[in-house]
Amino acid sequence: MTKLIALLLILAMAIQVIKPLGLPGLRRRVDFWKIALIAFAIWALALLSRDFLM
């Protein structure tokens, strides 16, 4: 699950650098770092939920 999340978010960052997504807060190419922060938060939540729920 975490590998799938990582691949999807890396793909989103690559697309953002090539052509901005146009979402609020992601209108410029240099905003790809915001996707990285979101990716880190989702990855951390996935790992924490795996540890606490299983």
VMD Tcl script that builds the backbone (N, CA, C; Angstrom):
set m [mol new atoms 162]
animate dup $m
set s [atomselect $m all]
$s set {name element resname resid chain x y z} {
  {N N MET 1 A 0.817 -1.194 0.000}
  {CA C MET 1 A 0.000 0.000 0.000}
  {C C MET 1 A 0.860 1.257 0.000}
  {N N THR 2 A 1.898 1.279 0.825}
  {CA C THR 2 A 2.741 2.465 0.878}
  {C C THR 2 A 3.526 2.649 -0.422}
  {N N LYS 3 A 3.870 1.543 -1.089}
  {CA C LYS 3 A 4.580 1.662 -2.363}
  {C C LYS 3 A 3.673 2.252 -3.436}
  {N N LEU 4 A 2.417 1.874 -3.424}
  {CA C LEU 4 A 1.461 2.417 -4.384}
  {C C LEU 4 A 1.260 3.917 -4.145}
  {N N ILE 5 A 1.116 4.307 -2.896}
  {CA C ILE 5 A 0.971 5.727 -2.562}
  {C C ILE 5 A 2.201 6.500 -3.017}
  {N N ALA 6 A 3.368 5.950 -2.774}
  {CA C ALA 6 A 4.613 6.620 -3.165}
  {C C ALA 6 A 4.688 6.790 -4.681}
  {N N LEU 7 A 4.357 5.763 -5.425}
  {CA C LEU 7 A 4.410 5.857 -6.881}
  {C C LEU 7 A 3.417 6.876 -7.425}
  {N N LEU 8 A 2.207 6.900 -6.883}
  {CA C LEU 8 A 1.206 7.857 -7.347}
  {C C LEU 8 A 1.614 9.295 -7.035}
  {N N LEU 9 A 2.177 9.527 -5.878}
  {CA C LEU 9 A 2.568 10.882 -5.522}
  {C C LEU 9 A 3.819 11.342 -6.270}
  {N N ILE 10 A 4.731 10.440 -6.553}
  {CA C ILE 10 A 5.887 10.791 -7.380}
  {C C ILE 10 A 5.427 11.130 -8.794}
  {N N LEU 11 A 4.462 10.397 -9.298}
  {CA C LEU 11 A 3.890 10.692 -10.610}
  {C C LEU 11 A 3.216 12.066 -10.601}
  {N N ALA 12 A 2.483 12.381 -9.544}
  {CA C ALA 12 A 1.828 13.689 -9.432}
  {C C ALA 12 A 2.866 14.810 -9.381}
  {N N MET 13 A 3.980 14.595 -8.684}
  {CA C MET 13 A 5.023 15.622 -8.625}
  {C C MET 13 A 5.663 15.823 -9.997}
  {N N ALA 14 A 5.890 14.732 -10.725}
  {CA C ALA 14 A 6.476 14.850 -12.058}
  {C C ALA 14 A 5.530 15.593 -13.001}
  {N N ILE 15 A 4.253 15.290 -12.919}
  {CA C ILE 15 A 3.277 15.986 -13.755}
  {C C ILE 15 A 3.223 17.463 -13.389}
  {N N GLN 16 A 3.305 17.779 -12.106}
  {CA C GLN 16 A 3.261 19.167 -11.649}
  {C C GLN 16 A 4.429 19.955 -12.213}
  {N N VAL 17 A 5.605 19.344 -12.297}
  {CA C VAL 17 A 6.775 20.040 -12.829}
  {C C VAL 17 A 6.612 20.270 -14.329}
  {N N ILE 18 A 6.050 19.289 -15.043}
  {CA C ILE 18 A 5.880 19.405 -16.493}
  {C C ILE 18 A 4.749 20.372 -16.836}
  {N N LYS 19 A 3.591 20.144 -16.249}
  {CA C LYS 19 A 2.414 20.987 -16.504}
  {C C LYS 19 A 1.634 21.086 -15.202}
  {N N PRO 20 A 1.544 22.277 -14.626}
  {CA C PRO 20 A 0.854 22.430 -13.332}
  {C C PRO 20 A -0.569 21.885 -13.365}
  {N N LEU 21 A -0.982 21.294 -12.239}
  {CA C LEU 21 A -2.281 20.645 -12.145}
  {C C LEU 21 A -3.429 21.646 -12.125}
  {N N GLY 22 A -3.198 22.860 -11.664}
  {CA C GLY 22 A -4.231 23.884 -11.643}
  {C C GLY 22 A -5.157 23.809 -10.445}
  {N N LEU 23 A -4.858 22.958 -9.493}
  {CA C LEU 23 A -5.657 22.882 -8.273}
  {C C LEU 23 A -5.307 24.054 -7.370}
  {N N PRO 24 A -6.209 24.436 -6.472}
  {CA C PRO 24 A -5.870 25.528 -5.548}
  {C C PRO 24 A -4.594 25.213 -4.756}
  {N N GLY 25 A -3.645 26.111 -4.814}
  {CA C GLY 25 A -2.364 25.904 -4.147}
  {C C GLY 25 A -1.341 25.201 -5.015}
  {N N LEU 26 A -1.749 24.718 -6.174}
  {CA C LEU 26 A -0.831 24.011 -7.080}
  {C C LEU 26 A -0.909 24.603 -8.491}
  {N N ARG 27 A -0.843 25.898 -8.579}
  {CA C ARG 27 A -1.001 26.556 -9.875}
  {C C ARG 27 A 0.341 26.848 -10.566}
  {N N ARG 28 A 1.459 26.758 -9.825}
  {CA C ARG 28 A 2.769 27.023 -10.417}
  {C C ARG 28 A 3.615 25.756 -10.387}
  {N N ARG 29 A 4.614 25.692 -11.250}
  {CA C ARG 29 A 5.475 24.509 -11.326}
  {C C ARG 29 A 6.284 24.311 -10.060}
  {N N VAL 30 A 6.662 25.392 -9.404}
  {CA C VAL 30 A 7.500 25.272 -8.207}
  {C C VAL 30 A 6.714 24.779 -6.998}
  {N N ASP 31 A 5.412 24.582 -7.132}
  {CA C ASP 31 A 4.588 24.106 -6.021}
  {C C ASP 31 A 4.642 22.583 -5.844}
  {N N PHE 32 A 5.518 21.903 -6.571}
  {CA C PHE 32 A 5.593 20.443 -6.442}
  {C C PHE 32 A 6.029 20.023 -5.044}
  {N N TRP 33 A 6.715 20.890 -4.313}
  {CA C TRP 33 A 7.144 20.562 -2.957}
  {C C TRP 33 A 5.950 20.384 -2.034}
  {N N LYS 34 A 4.824 21.037 -2.327}
  {CA C LYS 34 A 3.623 20.863 -1.514}
  {C C LYS 34 A 3.097 19.438 -1.642}
  {N N ILE 35 A 3.227 18.879 -2.835}
  {CA C ILE 35 A 2.828 17.484 -3.033}
  {C C ILE 35 A 3.729 16.574 -2.216}
  {N N ALA 36 A 5.018 16.922 -2.119}
  {CA C ALA 36 A 5.948 16.127 -1.316}
  {C C ALA 36 A 5.554 16.154 0.160}
  {N N LEU 37 A 5.124 17.306 0.664}
  {CA C LEU 37 A 4.681 17.387 2.058}
  {C C LEU 37 A 3.427 16.547 2.286}
  {N N ILE 38 A 2.506 16.618 1.355}
  {CA C ILE 38 A 1.289 15.802 1.441}
  {C C ILE 38 A 1.649 14.324 1.384}
  {N N ALA 39 A 2.593 13.986 0.513}
  {CA C ALA 39 A 3.030 12.602 0.389}
  {C C ALA 39 A 3.630 12.100 1.696}
  {N N PHE 40 A 4.444 12.908 2.333}
  {CA C PHE 40 A 5.051 12.512 3.596}
  {C C PHE 40 A 3.984 12.282 4.661}
  {N N ALA 41 A 2.995 13.159 4.715}
  {CA C ALA 41 A 1.924 13.017 5.710}
  {C C ALA 41 A 1.108 11.752 5.464}
  {N N ILE 42 A 0.754 11.481 4.222}
  {CA C ILE 42 A -0.022 10.273 3.901}
  {C C ILE 42 A 0.792 9.026 4.205}
  {N N TRP 43 A 2.067 9.045 3.863}
  {CA C TRP 43 A 2.939 7.900 4.109}
  {C C TRP 43 A 3.070 7.638 5.611}
  {N N ALA 44 A 3.226 8.714 6.377}
  {CA C ALA 44 A 3.340 8.565 7.830}
  {C C ALA 44 A 2.048 8.004 8.424}
  {N N LEU 45 A 0.906 8.502 7.972}
  {CA C LEU 45 A -0.376 7.984 8.453}
  {C C LEU 45 A -0.566 6.510 8.093}
  {N N ALA 46 A -0.157 6.135 6.904}
  {CA C ALA 46 A -0.266 4.746 6.478}
  {C C ALA 46 A 0.597 3.839 7.355}
  {N N LEU 47 A 1.805 4.277 7.654}
  {CA C LEU 47 A 2.691 3.473 8.498}
  {C C LEU 47 A 2.182 3.396 9.923}
  {N N LEU 48 A 1.704 4.510 10.455}
  {CA C LEU 48 A 1.182 4.523 11.820}
  {C C LEU 48 A -0.070 3.656 11.934}
  {N N SER 49 A -0.946 3.758 10.946}
  {CA C SER 49 A -2.164 2.946 10.997}
  {C C SER 49 A -1.825 1.459 10.882}
  {N N ARG 50 A -0.831 1.144 10.089}
  {CA C ARG 50 A -0.432 -0.261 9.972}
  {C C ARG 50 A 0.114 -0.792 11.289}
  {N N ASP 51 A 0.895 0.044 11.993}
  {CA C ASP 51 A 1.480 -0.393 13.261}
  {C C ASP 51 A 0.443 -0.488 14.382}
  {N N PHE 52 A -0.469 0.462 14.439}
  {CA C PHE 52 A -1.415 0.489 15.540}
  {C C PHE 52 A -2.637 -0.400 15.314}
  {N N LEU 53 A -3.027 -0.594 14.083}
  {CA C LEU 53 A -4.237 -1.355 13.807}
  {C C LEU 53 A -3.980 -2.849 13.582}
  {N N MET 54 A -2.750 -3.216 13.339}
  {CA C MET 54 A -2.475 -4.637 13.091}
  {C C MET 54 A -1.663 -5.228 14.199}
}
mol reanalyze $m
mol bondsrecalc $m
mol representation Tube
mol addrep $m
